Amino acid sequence: MKLFAVTASTVLAGTPYQLHPEVADWHNGEYGDLRVQPWQVPSLVALGYLEEKLNIDYDAPSVSPTGRGLVTWANLWQGPKTDLGCCTHINVNWSGAVCTPNGVHNDRDKYLCQPDNRELRWEPGSGWYYAGSPGAWGYFATGNPDHDATCIGGHGEFSADYPWNGYNLLLSCQPGDGPATPMPCASHNCPDDRYCSNDAASEMGYECICRDASNCESTTTEEPPTEPPTEPPTEPPTEPPSVCSCEPACESGFVCDNGECVDHDECLTGAHHCHEFEQCVNTNGNFRCEPGEDVCDDSWTPQWKGRKTAKYIYKNEKSALISAKFRVKNAPVNPRTDLYQGFIVWTKDVCGNDFLKKMRSGEVGVELVDTEDVYDLNYVYFKNDGKYSLGGFSFESTQVVTKDTPWAFKSGVPTKNMGSDDVQIFLTGLDKVNFLDAFGMDWCLLTLANALMPAGDYPGHMTQCVFENKKFWKTPTDPNA
């Protein structure tokens, strides 16, 4: 992946470089994320870089193939930065989109990716999240929730082999116009018992982090004084020395505080996915979203269409494209001629809570697709009601068009089937779900229930009211029987 090209003018074509044995050297890679091939080392050493601190790819060629080479300068070189000190132009080489800052979400930059109107943001349960549209919970790829650096790229997201869940986005940070400048870690003075981490909040632009917590007494990055203090301290310190990390590392939902793992209050910090009409309740190591106290309108009563309306268009172990049929007959609104509000629901009795909760958290992504862009996904919701628990989402149709599935060419003219509206549901992340052994994925996904009601200017908590007021008493039969 090409991020920044340089000409190694001092390296001649075919000039050999003596490989060093690969050893576990804790200095390796301390110039940000600079990764070089062995033949490039002499050129960089000539520029003042220390060989023992270079991240050298020993599997790469030892000689220059052409006298020119590419160096990946992810964190070493920087172009324009956001207010949080992060990349301002991210190339999504998988799709050809360019992402630029579009506000802050979960204390990190979020990016609008054009021309596809996608969104790149950080979610606590998924890491970096490439959503189908701004604010949507359907995704093309997610990262790792443990990769929680302030800036994307801090855990290798700009490398070609980053382990994305879903599509490999092949992200790269575009340095922008004008000369690039070195990141602070390129010239740090951390002692040997610490490593350098770029930190925009620090006065020096970087922080020296303890390598071994048991041998590190302080997190300060200042050099020791060259002369003894002129006055002794008036009293001994009242606090023990700070500890750099927790061993073993804290589990998800906990943070390290002075060497101890303590609960992370997601509700207090905003690191949760509860909707604005829900109440976030903190629990030990986690949180839950409970229904808010907004009043429901008795007119919010959609008509449910049974549980034999779905079929696969295609599926594999990771994703599925499902067609859900919204029939016109006896419907309160004609979905072929009028705009409407729609609902899709799955139930715990055949799906289990794991699928429902992972869909709610975004680990299972939801996207609505059709020949043309005719739907907006509103809210993904989970109702916690014991054995009657259910989950799904609300959506709305946004325009009435001819090429709205099902349709076909008749005598060369696009013609819409007027008997039903087939909504195409794209689910991703299914390989993360533990479906119930007694039922399996097909029984779950193909027994969805759907409902619709006339379009309107509904508040957000309407979705909560519809889901909370619905209960399915009977387990659906096997759709493949």
C-alpha positions as CSV (number, residue, x, y, z in Angstrom):
1,M,0.0,0.0,0.0
2,K,1.6,3.3,-1.1
3,L,1.4,6.1,1.4
4,F,4.4,8.1,0.7
5,A,7.1,7.6,-2.0
6,V,10.7,8.7,-1.6
7,T,13.7,8.3,-3.8
8,A,16.6,6.6,-2.0
9,S,19.2,8.6,-4.0
10,T,22.1,7.2,-2.0
11,V,21.2,3.6,-2.7
12,L,22.4,2.3,-6.0
13,A,20.6,-0.4,-8.0
14,G,21.9,-3.8,-6.9
15,T,23.8,-2.5,-3.9
16,P,23.8,-5.4,-1.3
17,Y,23.1,-4.9,2.4
18,Q,24.3,-7.4,5.0
19,L,21.2,-8.8,6.8
20,H,21.4,-8.9,10.6
21,P,19.9,-11.9,12.5
22,E,16.3,-11.2,13.5
23,V,16.2,-10.7,17.2
24,A,13.5,-9.6,19.7
25,D,14.8,-6.0,20.1
26,W,12.4,-3.7,22.0
27,H,13.9,-0.7,20.2
28,N,12.5,-2.0,16.9
29,G,9.9,0.2,15.3
30,E,10.3,3.3,17.5
31,Y,10.1,5.8,14.6
32,G,6.3,5.7,14.6
33,D,5.1,3.0,12.1
34,L,8.0,3.3,9.7
35,R,8.7,-0.1,8.1
36,V,11.6,-0.4,5.7
37,Q,13.3,-3.1,3.6
38,P,16.9,-4.0,4.4
39,W,18.4,-2.3,1.3
40,Q,16.9,1.0,2.4
41,V,18.6,1.0,5.8
42,P,21.9,2.7,4.7
43,S,20.0,5.5,3.2
44,L,18.0,6.2,6.3
45,V,21.1,5.8,8.6
46,A,22.8,8.5,6.5
47,L,19.8,10.8,7.3
48,G,20.4,10.3,11.0
49,Y,18.1,7.4,11.9
50,L,19.4,4.8,14.3
51,E,19.5,1.4,12.7
52,E,18.6,-0.4,16.0
53,K,15.4,1.6,16.2
54,L,14.2,0.9,12.6
55,N,11.4,-1.6,12.0
56,I,13.2,-3.7,9.4
57,D,11.3,-6.2,7.3
58,Y,13.8,-9.1,7.2
59,D,11.6,-11.1,4.8
60,A,12.0,-8.4,2.1
61,P,14.8,-8.2,-0.5
62,S,18.3,-7.3,0.6
63,V,19.1,-5.5,-2.6
64,S,17.3,-2.6,-4.4
65,P,15.3,-3.8,-7.4
66,T,15.5,-0.6,-9.3
67,G,17.3,2.1,-7.2
68,R,13.9,3.5,-6.1
69,G,11.7,2.2,-3.4
70,L,8.6,2.8,-1.4
71,V,8.7,3.4,2.4
72,T,5.5,3.3,4.4
73,W,5.5,6.4,6.5
74,A,2.3,6.0,8.5
75,N,3.0,7.7,11.8
76,L,6.5,9.0,11.0
77,W,5.5,11.6,8.5
78,Q,2.4,13.8,8.9
79,G,0.4,16.1,6.7
80,P,-2.5,18.3,7.9
81,K,-4.1,17.1,11.2
82,T,-7.6,17.3,12.8
83,D,-8.1,19.0,16.1
84,L,-7.5,15.6,17.7
85,G,-4.2,15.3,15.9
86,C,-5.4,12.7,13.4
87,C,-5.4,12.1,9.7
88,T,-7.5,14.5,7.6
89,H,-7.7,12.5,4.4
90,I,-8.1,8.7,4.4
91,N,-8.1,6.8,1.2
92,V,-10.4,3.7,1.2
93,N,-8.5,1.9,-1.6
94,W,-11.0,-1.0,-1.5
95,S,-13.8,1.2,-2.8
96,G,-11.9,4.3,-4.1
97,A,-13.6,6.6,-1.6
98,V,-11.9,9.4,0.3
99,C,-12.9,10.1,3.9
100,T,-12.7,13.5,5.5
101,P,-13.5,14.7,9.1
102,N,-17.2,15.1,9.8
103,G,-17.4,15.8,13.5
104,V,-16.5,13.8,16.6
105,H,-18.1,10.5,17.8
106,N,-17.1,8.6,21.0
107,D,-14.3,11.1,21.5
108,R,-12.7,10.3,18.2
109,D,-12.9,11.8,14.7
110,K,-15.6,10.4,12.5
111,Y,-15.2,10.6,8.7
112,L,-17.6,11.1,5.8
113,C,-16.5,9.0,2.8
114,Q,-17.4,10.2,-0.7
115,P,-18.6,9.6,-3.3
116,D,-20.4,6.7,-1.7
117,N,-21.8,8.6,1.3
118,R,-20.3,6.0,3.7
119,E,-19.1,6.8,7.3
120,L,-16.0,5.7,9.1
121,R,-16.3,6.0,12.9
122,W,-15.2,4.3,16.1
123,E,-17.7,2.2,18.1
124,P,-16.8,0.7,21.5
125,G,-18.1,-2.7,20.6
126,S,-16.6,-2.9,17.2
127,G,-13.6,-0.6,16.9
128,W,-13.3,1.3,13.6
129,Y,-16.6,0.9,11.8
130,Y,-17.1,1.5,8.1
131,A,-20.9,2.1,7.9
132,G,-23.1,1.9,4.8
133,S,-24.3,5.5,5.5
134,P,-23.8,8.2,8.2
135,G,-25.2,7.0,11.5
136,A,-26.2,3.6,10.0
137,W,-25.5,0.2,11.8
138,G,-25.0,-1.7,8.6
139,Y,-21.3,-2.1,7.8
140,F,-18.8,-3.3,5.3
141,A,-16.0,-3.8,7.8
142,T,-15.2,-3.4,11.4
143,G,-11.9,-3.4,13.3
144,N,-11.1,-4.5,16.8
145,P,-12.7,-2.8,19.9
146,D,-9.4,-3.2,21.8
147,H,-7.7,-1.0,19.2
148,D,-8.9,2.2,20.9
149,A,-6.2,4.7,20.2
150,T,-7.5,8.3,19.7
151,C,-6.5,8.3,16.1
152,I,-7.2,5.7,13.4
153,G,-3.9,4.2,12.4
154,G,-2.6,3.8,16.0
155,H,-3.0,0.0,15.8
156,G,-2.0,-0.5,12.2
157,E,-5.3,0.2,10.5
158,F,-3.3,1.8,7.7
159,S,-1.4,-1.4,6.9
160,A,-2.5,-3.7,4.1
161,D,-2.6,-6.8,6.4
162,Y,-4.8,-5.2,9.1
163,P,-7.3,-7.9,10.2
164,W,-10.6,-6.2,9.3
165,N,-13.9,-8.1,9.9
166,G,-15.6,-8.1,6.6
167,Y,-14.0,-6.4,3.6
168,N,-10.3,-5.5,3.6
169,L,-10.6,-1.7,3.4
170,L,-6.9,-1.1,2.5
171,L,-6.9,2.3,4.2
172,S,-4.1,4.8,3.8
173,C,-3.6,8.3,5.2
174,Q,-3.1,10.8,2.5
175,P,-0.3,13.2,3.6
176,G,-1.8,16.2,1.8
177,D,-0.2,19.0,-0.2
178,G,3.2,20.5,0.8
179,P,6.2,19.0,2.5
180,A,5.6,16.4,5.2
181,T,7.1,16.8,8.6
182,P,8.4,14.2,11.0
183,M,6.2,13.1,13.9
184,P,7.7,13.8,17.4
185,C,8.8,10.2,18.0
186,A,11.2,10.5,15.1
187,S,13.5,12.5,17.3
188,H,12.6,11.4,20.8
189,N,15.0,11.1,23.7
190,C,13.3,8.4,25.8
191,P,15.6,6.4,27.9
192,D,16.2,2.7,27.2
193,D,13.6,1.5,29.8
194,R,10.8,3.4,27.9
195,Y,9.4,3.4,24.4
196,C,8.0,6.4,22.5
197,S,4.3,7.0,21.7
198,N,3.2,10.1,19.8
199,D,0.8,12.1,21.9
200,A,-0.6,15.4,20.7
201,A,-1.7,16.4,24.2
202,S,1.8,16.3,25.5
203,E,4.0,19.4,25.5
204,M,6.7,17.6,23.7
205,G,4.3,15.9,21.3
206,Y,5.2,12.4,22.6
207,E,5.1,10.4,25.8
208,C,7.7,7.9,27.1
209,I,5.9,4.8,28.2
210,C,7.3,2.2,30.6
211,R,8.4,-1.0,29.0
212,D,8.2,-3.1,32.2
213,A,5.8,-1.8,34.9
214,S,7.7,-3.7,37.6
215,N,10.8,-1.7,36.9
216,C,9.3,1.7,36.2
217,E,8.7,4.1,39.0
218,S,7.2,7.1,37.2
219,T,5.5,8.0,33.9
220,T,7.4,11.3,33.6
221,T,9.3,11.9,30.4
222,E,11.7,14.6,31.8
223,E,15.4,14.1,31.9
224,P,16.9,13.7,35.4
225,P,18.3,16.9,36.9
226,T,22.0,17.5,36.3
227,E,22.4,19.1,39.8
228,P,21.0,18.1,43.2
229,P,18.0,20.3,44.4
230,T,19.0,23.2,46.5
231,E,16.4,22.5,49.1
232,P,15.3,19.1,50.4
233,P,11.6,18.2,50.2
234,T,9.7,19.3,53.3
235,E,7.9,15.9,53.6
236,P,7.9,12.5,52.0
237,P,5.6,11.8,49.1
238,T,2.1,10.8,50.2
239,E,1.2,8.7,47.1
240,P,3.0,5.6,45.9
241,P,4.6,5.7,42.5
242,S,2.2,5.3,39.6
243,V,2.1,2.0,37.7
244,C,2.2,2.0,33.9
245,S,0.0,-0.9,33.1
246,C,-2.0,-3.9,34.4
247,E,-0.7,-7.4,34.1
248,P,-2.6,-9.3,32.8
249,A,-4.3,-6.7,30.6
250,C,-7.8,-5.7,31.7
251,E,-10.7,-7.4,30.0
252,S,-13.2,-5.5,27.8
253,G,-15.4,-3.2,30.0
254,F,-12.6,-2.5,32.4
255,V,-9.8,0.1,32.5
256,C,-6.4,0.1,34.2
257,D,-6.2,2.6,37.1
258,N,-2.9,2.7,39.0
259,G,-2.2,-1.0,38.3
260,E,-5.8,-2.3,39.0
261,C,-8.6,-3.1,36.6
262,V,-11.7,-1.1,37.5
263,D,-15.1,-0.9,35.8
264,H,-15.4,1.5,32.9
265,D,-18.6,3.4,33.2
266,E,-19.7,3.5,29.6
267,C,-22.9,5.5,30.5
268,L,-20.7,8.3,32.1
269,T,-18.2,8.5,29.3
270,G,-20.6,8.0,26.4
271,A,-19.0,4.9,25.2
272,H,-22.3,3.1,24.7
273,H,-24.7,2.6,21.8
274,C,-28.0,3.4,23.6
275,H,-30.4,5.5,21.5
276,E,-31.3,9.0,22.7
277,F,-34.8,7.7,23.8
278,E,-33.3,4.9,25.9
279,Q,-31.7,5.0,29.4
280,C,-28.1,3.7,29.7
281,V,-27.6,1.6,32.9
282,N,-24.0,0.8,33.9
283,T,-23.1,-2.7,35.0
284,N,-19.9,-4.2,36.2
285,G,-17.8,-4.5,33.0
286,N,-20.7,-3.7,30.7
287,F,-23.9,-1.7,30.3
288,R,-27.5,-2.2,29.1
289,C,-30.0,0.0,27.4
290,E,-33.5,0.2,29.0
291,P,-36.7,1.7,27.6
292,G,-37.0,5.4,28.2
293,E,-40.1,7.0,29.7
294,D,-41.5,8.7,26.5
295,V,-45.3,8.3,26.1
296,C,-46.5,6.0,23.3
297,D,-49.2,7.0,20.9
298,D,-52.0,4.5,20.5
299,S,-52.0,5.0,16.7
300,W,-48.6,3.5,16.4
301,T,-50.0,0.0,15.6
302,P,-48.4,-1.5,12.4
303,Q,-49.9,-4.5,10.7
304,W,-47.8,-7.6,11.1
305,K,-47.5,-9.9,8.1
306,G,-46.7,-13.3,9.5
307,R,-43.4,-15.2,9.5
308,K,-43.3,-16.9,6.1
309,T,-42.4,-13.9,4.0
310,A,-38.6,-14.3,3.8
311,K,-36.2,-16.2,1.5
312,Y,-32.4,-16.2,0.8
313,I,-31.0,-14.5,-2.3
314,Y,-27.6,-15.7,-1.2
315,K,-25.7,-16.6,2.0
316,N,-22.4,-17.8,3.3
317,E,-21.0,-18.3,6.8
318,K,-20.3,-14.6,7.2
319,S,-23.2,-12.8,5.5
320,A,-26.7,-13.2,4.0
321,L,-28.9,-11.3,1.6
322,I,-32.6,-11.9,2.5
323,S,-35.7,-10.8,0.7
324,A,-38.6,-9.9,2.9
325,K,-42.0,-9.6,1.1
326,F,-44.3,-6.8,2.2
327,R,-47.6,-7.8,0.6
328,V,-50.1,-5.3,-0.7
329,K,-53.2,-7.3,0.1
330,N,-55.1,-6.1,3.2
331,A,-52.2,-3.7,4.1
332,P,-53.0,-0.4,5.9
333,V,-50.9,1.3,3.2
334,N,-50.0,0.2,-0.3
335,P,-46.2,-0.2,-0.3
336,R,-46.0,-0.1,-4.1
337,T,-47.7,3.3,-4.5
338,D,-47.2,5.1,-1.2
339,L,-44.4,5.7,1.3
340,Y,-44.5,3.7,4.4
341,Q,-42.8,2.9,7.8
342,G,-41.5,-0.7,8.0
343,F,-40.4,-3.1,10.8
344,I,-38.4,-6.3,10.7
345,V,-38.2,-8.5,13.9
346,W,-36.5,-11.8,14.9
347,T,-37.3,-13.7,18.1
348,K,-35.3,-15.3,20.9
349,D,-37.1,-18.6,20.8
350,V,-35.5,-19.6,17.4
351,C,-32.5,-17.1,17.2
352,G,-31.2,-16.9,20.8
353,N,-30.1,-13.7,22.5
354,D,-26.6,-13.8,20.9
355,F,-27.9,-12.9,17.5
356,L,-30.3,-10.3,18.8
357,K,-27.7,-8.5,21.0
358,K,-24.9,-8.6,18.4
359,M,-27.3,-7.0,15.9
360,R,-28.1,-4.3,18.5
361,S,-24.4,-3.7,19.2
362,G,-23.5,-3.5,15.5
363,E,-21.3,-6.7,15.5
364,V,-24.0,-8.0,13.1
365,G,-24.4,-5.3,10.5
366,V,-27.7,-4.4,8.8
367,E,-28.0,-2.7,5.4
368,L,-31.1,-2.3,3.1
369,V,-30.4,-2.5,-0.6
370,D,-32.5,-2.4,-3.8
371,T,-32.1,-1.5,-7.4
372,E,-32.3,2.1,-6.4
373,D,-31.8,3.8,-3.1
374,V,-35.3,3.8,-1.7
375,Y,-34.9,3.0,2.0
376,D,-33.5,4.6,5.1
377,L,-32.6,2.4,8.1
378,N,-33.9,4.1,11.3
379,Y,-33.2,2.2,14.6
380,V,-31.9,-1.2,15.5
381,Y,-33.6,-2.3,18.7
382,F,-33.5,-5.1,21.3
383,K,-36.4,-5.8,23.6
384,N,-35.4,-7.7,26.8
385,D,-38.5,-9.7,27.8
386,G,-37.2,-13.1,29.0
387,K,-38.3,-15.9,26.6
388,Y,-40.3,-13.4,24.6
389,S,-37.3,-11.2,23.9
390,L,-37.0,-10.0,20.3
391,G,-34.8,-7.7,18.2
392,G,-34.8,-6.1,14.8
393,F,-35.0,-2.7,13.2
394,S,-37.3,0.0,11.8
395,F,-36.9,1.6,8.4
396,E,-38.8,3.9,6.1
397,S,-39.3,4.0,2.3
398,T,-38.1,7.3,0.9
399,Q,-39.4,7.4,-2.7
400,V,-41.7,5.6,-5.0
401,V,-39.9,4.4,-8.2
402,T,-40.5,1.8,-10.9
403,K,-37.2,-0.1,-10.4
404,D,-38.2,-1.2,-6.9
405,T,-37.9,-5.0,-6.4
406,P,-39.8,-6.9,-7.7
407,W,-39.7,-5.5,-11.2
408,A,-38.8,-6.6,-14.7
409,F,-38.4,-5.4,-18.3
410,K,-41.5,-6.1,-20.3
411,S,-41.2,-5.2,-24.0
412,G,-38.1,-3.2,-23.1
413,V,-40.0,-1.1,-20.5
414,P,-39.3,-1.4,-16.7
415,T,-42.5,-2.7,-15.1
416,K,-43.1,-3.0,-11.3
417,N,-44.8,-6.0,-9.8
418,M,-47.7,-4.4,-7.8
419,G,-48.4,-7.4,-5.6
420,S,-45.7,-6.8,-3.0
421,D,-42.6,-4.8,-2.1
422,D,-39.6,-7.1,-1.6
423,V,-37.1,-5.5,0.8
424,Q,-33.5,-6.8,0.5
425,I,-31.8,-7.1,3.9
426,F,-28.0,-7.5,3.9
427,L,-26.7,-9.0,7.2
428,T,-22.9,-9.2,7.9
429,G,-20.9,-10.6,10.8
430,L,-23.0,-13.8,11.0
431,D,-19.8,-15.8,11.7
432,K,-19.6,-14.1,15.1
433,V,-23.0,-15.4,16.2
434,N,-23.7,-18.5,18.3
435,F,-27.1,-19.6,16.8
436,L,-29.1,-22.1,18.8
437,D,-28.1,-25.7,18.1
438,A,-31.7,-26.9,18.1
439,F,-32.7,-24.4,15.3
440,G,-29.6,-23.0,13.5
441,M,-29.1,-20.0,11.3
442,D,-31.8,-20.7,8.6
443,W,-34.6,-21.3,11.1
444,C,-33.7,-18.0,12.7
445,L,-33.2,-15.7,9.7
446,L,-36.0,-17.0,7.5
447,T,-38.7,-16.7,10.2
448,L,-38.4,-13.0,10.5
449,A,-41.7,-11.1,11.0
450,N,-42.4,-7.9,9.2
451,A,-44.9,-5.1,9.6
452,L,-45.8,-1.8,8.0
453,M,-47.9,1.3,8.7
454,P,-48.3,4.7,6.9
455,A,-45.4,7.0,6.7
456,G,-45.3,10.0,9.0
457,D,-43.2,12.4,11.0
458,Y,-42.6,10.0,13.9
459,P,-40.3,10.6,16.9
460,G,-37.4,8.3,17.5
461,H,-39.1,6.5,20.5
462,M,-41.9,5.3,18.1
463,T,-39.6,2.3,17.3
464,Q,-39.3,1.5,21.0
465,C,-43.1,1.6,21.5
466,V,-43.7,-0.7,18.6
467,F,-41.2,-3.3,19.7
468,E,-42.1,-3.1,23.4
469,N,-45.8,-3.5,22.6
470,K,-45.3,-6.6,20.4
471,K,-45.1,-10.2,21.7
472,F,-44.9,-13.4,19.7
473,W,-46.5,-16.2,21.6
474,K,-45.9,-19.1,19.2
475,T,-42.6,-20.5,17.9
476,P,-42.5,-20.5,14.1
477,T,-42.2,-23.8,12.2
478,D,-39.1,-24.8,10.3
479,P,-39.0,-22.9,7.0
480,N,-37.1,-25.7,5.3
481,A,-39.5,-28.4,6.4
